[in-house]
Amino acid sequence: MDRVKKLLATPWIWSFVGALLVWVAAIVFTRGYGAGGMLTAGLSLAVFMVIVGIGQMFVITLGPGNVDLSLPANIGLASAVAMKVMGGNDSMIAVGLVAALASGIAIGVANYGLIRLLRIPPIIATLSSSFIILSIDISYGRGLQIKPPPGFASFTNIQIFGLPILAILGVIFALICGIVLQRMIYGRSVLAIGQNMRAARLAGIPVERVRLITYALSGALGGVDGALLAGYFRGASVDIGNEYLLSSIAVVVIGGTSVAGGKANVPGIWGASLFLVLLLTMLNTFGVSAGVRLLLTGLIIVGVITAAGGQQVTR
Amino acid sequence: MTAASLPRAAAPVRLMNLKRLLRTVLPALSLILILLAIAWLNPRAISYFGFNLMLNLAIPIALATLAQMFVITINELDLSIGTFVGFVGCVTATWLREEPLLGIAVLAGGIAVYAGLGALIHLRNLPSIVVTLGMSFVWQGLAILTLPKPGGKAPDWLLTMMGLKPPFVPFPIIAAVLIAVVVHFGLMRSSYGAVLRGAGGNGQAIGRAGWSLLKTKIIMFGLAGVFGVLSGMALIGITTSADANIGNGYTLLSIAGVILGGGEFVGGRVSPIGAVIGALTLALAASPLLTFMHIPPDWQVGANGIILIVVLAARALLGRRGA
């Protein structure tokens, strides 16, 4: 009994419960038809949210004001870079992935440069850089729809016993990130900075280096996400990452990470991503119009966050 | 301190004051710089007609920026103002024209929801970013339900008002000055305005002094709702018809405008006049300037980003150490 109580007290369990409820509601509506397919598709789509969500989580954990608004533009540019470098050629897949990763890291480092050297608040710094990235993407991609190499496209769609390979890799990746966050010096430093930057600096944590790594990490994850998205949706486009502006922040917060910083939660990101993706799937199966779908999504997000309640003020 | 050491100390103080002064006028300075650039590239733009054309969209942007500023004053952030402006636009172009009473009721309801959000955020201690993020979906959904396809038409009185051609000074400039002055006196010069700003600077102290923090949040979010409604109506008065996505860009523009105008995210440090100037700068920088400069369309958005960075970098160089 105690164990159940303890489990119920964990902040991230509710996002999984929510995801499950939404899935059940959808199956009940279709009378069991397509239950597995819904889950498979949900898992695949959730992975893309998980990857950027984790990047966003590390950034948000750095403390109030830290957020990466350049992720959508970053994803768009990386998708174009990856597809152009791969050039539809299977032998270039690894090079393309590295190129996307490099593009993402470069964006992350540039963001940090704006924040640190020019002392621009992160929200505005990443917003302005996203405008510039968008322009680079438009002039670089030139509106061309470049197809991914066949090998890469099929890789992103592989399923093992009905489980998408991306979802399996995504879970492994989340596990690694959980260990990095809770058990490694880097992760603990991020948490410490989020709790109190001044105290962290006085304790000898290389605050600026950790912040640089965190923005670069968020950029890198955006880059990888862009490449994978282009593979999954069979082509790069400028607005491929648009929905991840709001959803990357939403999954972080619904997943139990504190927007005030210093408290992060990796499993919650998976739960929240599944919840959001399955919620959209459910509303689609109900056949509601786009307006009602948006309205309900919004009300549910507000409802969930109200029910979960805010964190107690510690300072 | 002895009398002899005083003159020596005075020099750094004077330098500090100069820096502070520069920081205060920086928003205005960047606006003037952009105007000079436009005048140099295309002298004909600096005319009654030119200003009317260039600053047309500045009024709704300025109103949305002020809405955002009220929320930023109390250390919160509103990610839903853009879609709210879009929703107001859709209501204005449909119900407000066909059934004015219903339209007014719906808009008043929107303001009430905003005020309610302030209460909810305070009572449940919720992060405003997430609540308003959720609300942005709600407003967008409602906008699509109100106006599934772009269209509708603004009420005639609104069209007449936004199309005013007063003598000598173009309407957008008069409106901007008027709005800035009204909000400046309300928020910066009134005694309750000081309490409202204090709620952002040190909420605990304001609470201990006996003021209701709940009330300050309700008022500030309510004011954001009021200015969001005004922004949406002004926008439709200019564009004449609406579209559910018409205001989406305003969320980020409004945040940028507040910061460009010298506001800060925390501490209740905002400037209504600065915010209006910031909005004007953004509106000017958004398109006319770039078209005159022959910047290729691909790079127009990017140039916007660069302008933002340059202005903010200039502010950082003037240093916060002195202040």
Interface residues (C-beta under 8 A of the other chain):
Chain A: P64 G65 L69 L114 L118 R119 I120 P121 I123 I124 A125 L127 S128 S129 S130 F131 I132 L134 S135 I136 I138 S139 L246 I249 A250 V253 I254 V259 A260 S289 A290 G291 V292 R293 L294 L295 L296 T297 G298 L299 I300 I301 V302 I305 T306 G309 G310 Q311 Q312 V313
Chain B: L77 L79 L120 R124 N125 L126 P127 I129 V130 V131 L133 G134 M135 S136 F137 V138 W139 Q140 G141 L142 A143 I144 L145 P148 L252 I255 A256 I259 E264 F265 V266 P296 D298 W299 Q300 V301 G302 A303 N304 G305 I306 L308 I309 L312 A313 A316 R320
